[in-house]
Amino acid sequence: MSPQPTFSLTDADIWTATDADRPDLAAFCRDNPEYDVFLTGEVSDEAEWVEDFMTDLPPASFNWTHTHKLIARRHQEPDTIAAILDVTEDMIDKGVGHIGLFQVATALHGTGLAHELYQGLEDWLASRGKDVLRLGVLDGNARGMAFWTRHGFLETRRRQGTAPNGKTHLSHVMYKPLKPLTLEAYRLRVPRDDPNSV
C-alpha cells in the first residue's frame, strides 16, 4: 500500500518527511540559503541542517502532543522539494498549533504557492481540532510580516531569541484564532505570549 500525503493542494502534495527525503532536503538547503543566512549570518552545513530539521523537537515542558516535519512536492516537479514546514500540535495548551518553520523555495516566491500552502495547512490543523495558531517572525523580515499579517495573524509580544550559532535576534510572536478568541483569553491560555511574562 503506497503512503498517502498528509494533505494536498491543487498542484502539490504535502508529505511527512522520512529518511528517504534527506538527499532532497540537502538540495533544498543548498538551493535556498537566504533564510538561514538571515537568521544566523552563515550558510548552513547541509548535513547538519537536515539532521536539525528531521530531529529537532520543542522543549518537553511545552507539553506538546505531536510534531510534523512536512515537505511539499509539486506535481510537475515531484523530485524537488518546493517547501518545508515544521508544525507542532497542542503546544503549551490543547488546541494550539505552532508553526515553527514555513519556508517556500526562493524560486517559487510570487507564484501563489505560499498562500495556497498556508491555507491548506490551516485547514488541516483545524480538522485536527486546532482553534488557534501561533508563530514567530524575525524582526527585519518585512516579507514575512506582510505575509502573516495578510493571513490574519496579530502580534501578541516581542521576544529575544538566540540562533544555534549564538546570534541573538528579536522575534515578533503572532497568533491567529480559528474560532472567536480575544487577545486576553489567548494570553491566559499561552502565558508565554503575554508581554508581562518572562
C-alpha positions in Angstrom: 0.0 0.0 0.0 1.5 3.3 -1.1 1.8 6.1 1.5 -0.8 8.9 1.4 0.1 12.6 1.6 -0.6 14.4 4.8 -2.8 16.9 2.8 -2.9 18.0 -0.8 -3.2 21.3 -2.7 -4.4 21.8 -6.3 -1.0 21.1 -7.8 1.1 19.8 -4.8 1.1 17.2 -2.1 2.4 17.6 1.4 4.2 14.6 2.9 5.7 13.7 6.2 9.5 13.8 5.7 11.3 10.5 6.0 15.0 9.4 5.9 14.5 8.8 2.1 13.9 12.5 1.7 17.3 13.5 3.2 19.1 14.0 -0.1 16.3 16.2 -1.4 16.3 18.1 1.9 20.0 18.7 1.5 19.4 20.1 -2.0 16.6 22.4 -0.6 19.1 23.7 2.0 21.8 24.3 -0.7 19.4 26.0 -3.1 17.6 28.2 -0.5 20.2 29.6 1.9 18.6 33.0 2.3 16.6 32.3 5.5 19.4 30.7 7.3 21.8 33.5 6.4 19.2 36.0 7.7 18.8 34.0 10.9 22.5 33.2 11.7 24.6 35.2 9.3 26.0 32.0 7.9 25.3 29.4 5.2 24.3 26.2 6.9 26.1 22.9 6.6 23.7 20.7 4.6 24.1 17.6 6.7 23.7 19.4 10.0 20.7 21.4 8.6 18.9 18.2 7.5 19.6 16.5 10.8 18.3 19.5 12.7 15.1 19.7 10.6 14.4 16.0 11.0 15.1 15.6 14.7 14.7 19.0 16.5 11.8 19.0 18.9 10.2 21.7 21.1 11.0 21.6 24.9 9.2 18.8 26.7 8.0 21.5 29.2 5.7 22.9 26.4 3.6 19.7 26.8 3.0 19.3 23.0 1.4 16.1 21.6 2.6 15.8 18.0 5.2 17.3 15.7 5.1 17.1 12.0 8.2 17.6 9.7 6.5 18.2 6.3 7.7 18.7 2.8 5.7 19.9 -0.3 6.3 18.4 -3.7 4.6 19.9 -6.8 3.0 17.5 -9.3 5.1 18.9 -12.1 8.4 18.6 -10.2 7.9 15.7 -7.8 11.6 15.1 -7.4 12.2 18.5 -6.0 11.0 19.8 -2.6 9.0 23.0 -3.1 8.6 23.9 0.6 9.3 22.7 4.1 7.1 23.0 7.3 7.7 22.2 10.9 4.5 22.1 12.9 3.7 21.2 16.5 0.2 20.4 17.9 -1.1 21.4 21.3 2.0 23.4 22.2 1.6 24.9 25.7 -2.1 24.4 25.6 -4.5 22.0 23.9 -5.8 23.3 20.6 -2.7 25.5 19.9 -1.0 24.8 16.6 2.6 26.2 16.4 4.2 26.8 13.0 7.9 26.6 13.8 9.1 26.8 10.2 7.3 27.7 6.9 9.8 28.1 4.0 9.0 28.0 0.3 11.7 27.6 -2.2 13.0 31.1 -3.3 12.4 30.3 -7.0 8.7 29.8 -6.2 8.2 33.2 -4.4 5.5 35.2 -6.1 3.8 32.1 -7.6 1.0 31.9 -5.1 2.2 28.6 -3.7 2.9 30.0 -0.2 -0.6 31.4 0.1 -2.2 28.1 -1.1 0.1 26.1 1.2 -0.7 28.2 4.2 -4.5 27.8 3.6 -4.1 24.1 3.2 -2.1 23.9 6.4 -4.6 25.9 8.3 -7.5 23.8 7.1 -5.6 20.6 8.0 -4.8 21.8 11.5 -8.4 23.0 12.0 -9.6 19.5 11.0 -7.3 18.1 13.8 -9.0 20.3 16.4 -6.7 23.3 16.5 -8.5 26.5 17.3 -5.6 29.0 17.4 -2.3 29.1 15.6 1.0 30.8 16.7 4.4 31.5 15.1 7.3 33.9 15.3 8.6 36.3 12.6 12.2 37.6 12.8 12.5 41.3 13.2 13.5 42.8 9.8 11.7 40.1 7.8 9.3 42.5 6.1 8.2 40.0 3.6 7.3 37.5 6.3 5.5 40.1 8.4 3.4 41.2 5.4 2.6 37.5 4.5 1.4 36.5 8.0 -0.5 39.8 8.6 -2.3 39.2 5.3 -3.4 35.8 6.6 -4.9 37.3 9.7 -2.1 36.9 12.3 -1.8 39.5 15.0 1.2 40.4 17.1 1.0 39.5 20.8 4.5 40.2 22.0 8.2 40.5 21.0 10.8 38.2 22.4 14.6 37.9 22.2 15.9 34.7 20.9 19.2 33.1 20.1 20.2 31.2 16.9 22.1 27.9 17.1 25.4 29.8 16.4 24.7 32.3 19.3 23.5 35.2 17.2 20.7 37.0 19.0 17.5 38.2 17.3 14.2 39.7 18.0 11.0 37.8 17.1 7.5 39.1 16.7 5.3 36.5 18.3 2.0 36.3 16.4 -1.3 34.4 16.8 -4.4 33.7 14.8 -7.7 32.5 16.3 -9.5 30.0 14.1 -12.6 30.5 16.4 -13.6 33.6 18.3 -10.9 34.3 20.9 -9.8 37.6 22.5 -6.2 38.5 22.9 -6.6 38.4 26.7 -8.1 34.9 26.6 -5.3 33.8 24.3 -2.7 35.1 26.7 -4.3 33.2 29.6 -4.1 30.0 27.5 -0.5 30.7 26.4 1.1 32.8 29.2 4.5 32.7 27.4 3.0 35.0 24.8 2.0 37.7 27.3 4.5 40.6 27.2 4.3 40.7 31.0 5.7 37.2 31.3 9.4 36.4 31.3 
